[in-house]
Amino acid sequence: MAMYQPNPNRYQSMRYVRLGRSGVRIAPIALGLWQNFGDDCRYDVCRDTICAAFDAGVNHFDLANNYGIPAGAAERTFGRVLAGELAAHRDELFLSSKAGYTMWEGPFGDHGSKKYLIASLDQSLRRLGLEYVDLFYHHRPDPETPLEETAEALEQIVRQGKALYIGLSNYNAEQTETMLAELERRGLRCLIHQMRYSMLSREAEGALFATLHSHGVASIAFSPLAQGLLTDKYLGGVPEGSRMSLGHTSLQAADLTPRRVSQLNALNGIAAARGQTLAQLALSWVLREGGADTLIVGARNPGQLNDSLCSLKGEALSAEELDAVEAILKS
């Protein structure tokens, strides 16, 4: 690859969203490194995809301690790009990581103890080659660790300058309300909440969104394409060789019922009428007024990333289109 020169017009081609009651502004679509950035993937493709995102004005890159194959590989991959092509651009990037799922053996390699969270972030920083991340999440609630201990760990991380902001992920509305109160008691504010949210996963609507709005906490959706289900890949059923057919996803072939296939094809019809792919429609829907503030997409290559980013070029969904989508999802 020739010496990387970023697109000089990257910020003119992207709009940015302010997160909650903060000064942080990020692109509506972030690149997530949950999959496709491990040691099992070609480094040059990973590098080119990350650089393509930056060239398009994407400034938020979402990681976690256990992302990649093996766990931790995605952070190492991003750290390599950060030390190379993006070395001069660290302060233009908003980088997030997380801890809360299994990372190493033994009782200190999982969940929400102070021991685990502090140690895990230190490991993440070494893999990334950074002194701090911009955002650190507790990745999931831990029913066996006192909430006050998890909050204490997040407080220490911020006070020590290892993260500028903190976030929560996979907390339900009640858990979120309790944790926000504990953080606020400590003089801390939660910047953002990351939840599963898509046309096919709508548990966040109602109590959780209301809680976030009342506290001025932003929302960011992961799996907005339902792990690929909301793409044209499954319009004819389960294709041979797909992740679903190979069992490489939590989705099961049994999930793709005739009713679901019919719904996907009807949604695809709305997308086609808008000049969009089904995936682009699904992303536009998540970012509609009343939906999530921002979302995270994965990408196997720059082309797939560009297809997702093209959803930002479409017109906002009309009331009639939203009603049509709702009718299909209820059918």
N, C-alpha and C positions, 0 to 999 in steps of 0.2 A: 504494500500500500504506500503510495506517495505520501509525503508529509501532509498531515491533516490540516486543512484550513477550513474552519467553520463558516457556515453560511452567514455573510454579514447582514442579511436581512431577516434573520431568524425571529427577531422580536417584533418586526412589523407584520409578520404573517400569523401571529398568534394572539388571541385575547387571553386575559388572565383573570382569575377569580380570587377575591380576598377571602381568607379563611377566618370565619367567625369574627370576633372582635379583636383582630390582630392586624399587624402591618404586613403579614405574609401574603404574597400573591403568587399563585401557581397556575400553570396551564390546566384547563378543565380535564385533560387526559394525561395521566402519568404512565410511565413505562414501568411495569412490574417485572421483577426477575424471579418470580416464583418457579417458573419452568423455563426451559430452553437456554439456560445460561450456566449449566453445570459442566463438569469435566467430560460429560458424555456428548457435548456439543462442540462444533468447530469454533475455535476462538475467533477466527477472522469474521465469521458470520455474527457472533455475539458483539464483537467490537463495532462492526459496521452498523448493526441495529441500534446500538447505544448512540453512536455518532449521528445516525440519521434522525433519531429522536431529538437530539440537541440542535441539529440543523433546522428542524421544523419548529423550534421554539419551546419544546418540552423542557421544563426545568426541574421537574420532580421525578426522582427515580426511587422506587419502592423496593426495599430488600428486607430480609429477616435472617436471623442466625442460621436457620435450618433450610434455607432455600438452596436448591441445586442438588446435583448428584455427584459426590456425596454431600451431606449437609455441610454448609459453609462455602461450597464451591462458587455459588453465585456472587458472594461478597468478594472472594478472591478474584473472580473474573472482572467485576466492576473495578476493584482496586487496581488491577493491571491497566485497564483503560484510563482510569483516573491518573495514574502515574505516567501515562504516555500521552495519548491524543488530547485528553482533557486537563492536562496538568496545569495549564495557564487559566483554567476556567472554574476552579473549585468554588469561588465565591459567587458564581452565577447559578450554582446548582443547589437544589433543596433535596437532601439525601435523608432517607428514613430507614431505620432498621427496627427489629422487634425481637422479643424473647418471650417465651411462654409455652412453647411446645418442646418435645424431647430433643435434646441436642447432644448429650453424652450420657454415659452409663452412671448409675448410682443415684442416690436421692437428691443430689444437688444439680442434676442436669435437666430439670424440667420444672414447669409450673410457675410459682410466683414468690418464692422466698427471696429475701434480700441477698442471700448468698448467691443464688442462681442468677438473678437479674444483673447484679454488679459484675460478676465474673463473665457472664455471657456478653455483655456490652464491651468489656475489655477485649475479649476475643474478637468480636466483630470489628472493633477499631483497628486491631492489628491486621486483620485480613484486608480491610479497606485501605490501610495505610493512612489513617486519619487520627487527629487528636480529638475530634468530636463529630457527632452526626447532628444534623439540623433537627431531627425528630426521632424520638425513641418511643415505641409503643410497648405496653404490656399486651402480649398477643392474645391472651385468653384469660378469663377469670379463673382463679384457683380456689375451690371451695374449702380446701384444707389449710390454707395459709390465711392468717388474720389479714383482713383488708388493710388495716393500719400498717402492717409490715410492708406490704407491696407499695403502699403510698410513700412510706419512709424511704424505700429504695429509689423510687422515682424522684423524690425530693433530693436525695443525695446526689443522684446522677446529674440533676440540673445544677445544684449548688456547686458541684465540682467542675462544671463546665464540659461534661462529657456529652451533653445534649442541650440544645437551645430550647426545645419545646418537647412536651410529652403528649402522648395520645393513648387511646384505649382501642382495643379491637375485640370483636366477638362478645362484648358485654351486652346483656339484654337491658331493657329500660330500667328495671329496678336496680340491677347491679350498677348501672351507669349513674343513676341518681345518687346512690350511696357513695360511690367512689368520687364523684364530682364534689360532693359535700366535704369529704375528707380532704381532698386536694385543696379546696378553697380554704378550709380551716388552717392549712399549712401555708397559705399565701401563694399557692400554685394554681395555675389555670390549665385546664386540658385544652389543647389546640383543636384536636380533631378526633373523630371516632370513625374507625374503619369497620364496615359491616358487609356481609354478603347481601347483595341487592341486585335484582334483575327483574324482568317481566315475570320470571318464573319463581322468584324468591322474594317475597314482599313482606316478610315479617317485621322489617324495620318501620314500615308505615304505621302511623298511629302513635303509640306511646313512646317509642324510641326517638323518632324524629321530633316529637313534641318536647321531649326532655332536652334534646340537643339545642333546639331553638331557644328554649327558655333560659339556657345557660350560655348562649352565644358560642356554642361549640360547632365547628364545621363537620360535615359528613363526607366520607369518601367510600365509594362502593368497590368491592372486589368481586370477581366473577360476574361482571355485568353481562357476559354472553353465556352464562350458565355452563361454563367449561366447554364451550363450543357448540352447545345444543342450539343456541340462537344464531346459527349460521346456515348457509345453504348446504352444508355438508350432510345434514340429516333429513332433507326434504323428501327423500325417497326411502327412508328407513335407515338401518344401520349399514353403512358402506363397509365393504371388506377392507381390512387393513387399517381401519380407523382406531383411535385410542379406545373408543367404546368397545369395538369388536375384540380388541386385544386385552381388555381388562386393565388398561393403563390409566383409568380415571375412576372416580367414585361413582360416575354415572353408570347405570346398568342398562343393558339392552331392554330389560323389562320396563324401564322408564319411558321408552319410546313407543308408547301405545298408539293404536290407530287414531285415537282422539288427539294425542299430542302431535302426531304427524300432520293431521288435518289443521290444527291450530298454526303450526309453523308455516304451512303453505299459505294459509289465509293471511298471516302476518307478512309473508314474503310478497303477497299481492299488494299490500299497502306500501311496502318499501319500494316495489317496482314503480308504482304510480308516483312516488316522490323522487324517483331517479336515484334510489339508494339500494344497497344490498340489505339483506335481512340483518346482518351484523350492525351495519350503520344505523338502521332504524332502532335496533335494540339499545345502542349507545345513546342516540338522540333521546329516546324515551327515558333512560335513567337520568339524563341531565335536564329533563324538562322542568319547568317551574313546579315546585312542590316535590321534586325528586332529590337526588343527592347533589351536593355542591360540586363534587368532582368524582372521577372514577379512575380505576387502574385497568390497563389492558396488558396482556402479554403479547409477545410476538416472536415467531420463529425466525423472521428475517425482516429486512427493511420494507419489502413490499407489503407484507401483512400488517406491519405497523402503519404504513401510509394509508391502507384501506380503512383502518380504524380512525385515523386522524381526519380522513375525508368526511366523517360524520359531522364534524364541526362546521363544514361549509354549507350544510343543508339549512333550509328554512326551519324555524321552530315549528313543532307539531301544532296543528290547528286544533281547536276544540272538537271539530268533527272527526279528525283523525284520532285524537285521544279516545273519543267515545267508541270509535270503530275498534281500536285496539282492545279496549276494555270489554267490549262485547265478545270479541274472539277469545280472550283469556277466560271468560266466564262460560263459554260454550262447551 
